[in-house]
């Protein structure tokens, strides 16, 4: 009997809905996403200004459209210019939101000064993207490190630096009290609570089905 009760508890642990997030965590992720999206705007503007300042060919700073073009070539898809720019915009704001959320979660786990946090975020993005093992280089969106001159390298250093520092500074010391209170209200929304109760009810019903399956011929007393 104890063993069977333990089995039921294990099954219920698998079937019941996950624990809801804490209000501060939700507020932190929301603030991080907002910070990342806002920081992605000067990232683009600053890189294009730097392109002209360094005297590089027009379009050198268009890293996103080149990446989408390379993905099309790798999958043997012919992409129009409109599709390339739409894909680049979606990718740009998508990764900005994702990195903003990642930074927020990392900061909540181990807070650091915004300047240090920005440099760490910028370094992480650069190391995953532009070295010879990075995504941009491996997909041939960008040339290998040995074939870049100092202007190309400087141009590739700028986007992660602007984005990383901007995200960290905008995120600051984390969500404010009002943001946490708003997150708590969202989590306590009646519709969400009703959905949670529905999931719990379905889980209990599924557990009852499993219990009834346990009561089979093998559980009948032998005659």
N, C-alpha and C positions, 0 to 999 in steps of 0.2 A: 504493500500500500504506500509506504513513504516514497518508494522509487517511482510508482505511478504518478503520485502527486508532483514529484519533481519533474517528471516528463511533461505534465500539464503546464507547469510554470514555464518550462523552456519553450513550449509551443506558444503560450500566450505572449512571451517576450518577443517572439518572432512575428506574431500577428498584430499586436497592438501598435497604434501609430507612434511615430517617433516623438521624443520630447520636444516641446516647442522651444524655439530659441529665446534667449534672454533679451529683454528690451534694449539693453546697451549694445549687444551684439548686432541686432537688427539696425539700430541707429548708426552704429559705426560703419557697417557695410553700406548703408544708404549715403552717409557722408563721404565715404571713400569713393563710391561711384560718381557722385557729384563732383568731387575734387578732380578725379581722373578726366571726366568729360570736359570740365572747364580748362584744365591744364593742356588738353590736347589741341586747343585752338591756337595759343601762342606757339606751341610746338611746330605747327604747320607754317604759321606766318613767319616765325623766326628763321626757320630753315630756308624758306624761299628768299627771304631778305639776304641771308648769308650766301645763297647761291649767286645772287647778283653782285654782292660785295667781293666775293672771291673770283669773279669773272669766269665762272663755270658755264658750260653750255646750258641753254634754256631747257628745263625739264629734268636736270640732274637731281633736283630735290624731290621729284615725284616718285618716291620709293614705293608707295602703296600701289599706284597703277602699274608699275613695273612688276611688282610681286604678283598681282592678279593676272597680268599678261603671261608671266612665266607659269603660273598654275594652269592657265588655259593651254599653253603649249605642251606642258607635261601630260595633260589629259586629252590632248589632241582636239581641243575645242577652239574654234575661231571666235574671238570675242570682239564685239564692236567697241568703239571708243566710249560710248555711253555705258555699256556694260562694265568696262574696265573701271570707269570712274565711280559707278554705283557700287561695284564690289569693293573698291578701295575705300570709299566712304563708310560702308558698312563694317569693313574690317577695322578701319581706323577707330571708329567710335566703340566698336565692340571690344577691342583690346584695351582701349582707354578705360572703359568701365570695369573690365576684368582686372586689370592691374591696379585700379583704384581700390577695388574690393579686397584684393590680395594684400595690398599695403595696409589697409585698415585692420584686417584680421591679424597681420603680423605685428602691427603697432600695439593692438590691444593685448597681445600675448607678451610682447617685450617692448615697452615704450622707449623711444630714443629721441634725441633732439631733432627737430625738423631738418636741419642742414645735413646731419648724418644720415637720417632716414632717406632724404632725397638722393644723396650720393649712392647709398646702398641700392636703392631702387633703380637708379640710372645705370649703375654698374651691372646689375643683374640683367636688365633688358639688353644692354649692349652685348654682354657676353653670350647671351642666348641667340643673338641676331646677326652680328656683323663680323666676328672672327671667322677663321677658315672653317671652323666646325659649326658656325651659326646657321640659322635657318635661311637668312637672306643669301649667304654665300653658297650654301649647299644646294639651293634651288637655282643658283646662277642669276639671282636678281641683282646681286652686286658682285663685282670682281673680287678675286682673292686678294688678301692683304698685300702680297708681294707685287701686285700689279696696280696698286693705288698710289697716287702721289699724296703729298701732305694735305693738299686742299680737299681731295676726296675723303681722306681719313677724318679731317676736321669736320666736314659736312655730316659724316655718319656719327660722329660723337655728339653733335649738337642736339638732335631730336630726343634721345634718351635723357640727356642732361636737363633740357628745358622741361620735359614732361616729368621726370623724377622730382626735380626741385619744386616745380609748380604743384604737383600732387601733394608732396609732403607739407609744403607751406600752407596750402589751402585746407588740408586735413587738420593741421595744427596739433592740438593736444587731445583730439578726439571729439566725440559728439557732445554738444551742450545739453544742459538739463532739459530745455524745451524739446530737443530732438529725442531724447530718451523717453520723455513723457508721451510724445506723439507715437513713438514705437510701441509703448505700452498700451496706448489706446487702440492701435491697429491690431495688436495681438489679442486684446480683450474684446474685439468686435464681435457682436452677437452672431453674425453669419459664420465667422470663423469658428466660434465655439460650437455652433450647431453642426458644422462639418466635422469637427473633432469628435462630438458625441456620436455622430453617424458612423464614423470609422471605428469607434470603440464598440458600438453595437454590432457592426458587421464582424469585427474580430471575435466578439464573444460568441456569435452564432457559428462562426467557423470552428471555434474551439469546441462548441457543443457537438458539431458534426464529427470531429475527430474523436471525442469521447464515446459517441455512439458506435463509431466504427470499432473501438476497442472492445465493446461488449458484443462479442461474436460467439460462434459455437464453442470456441475454446474456453470461454468463460462460464459455459453452462455446466452444472454439476453432472458428473458421470453417473449413469444408472447401472 
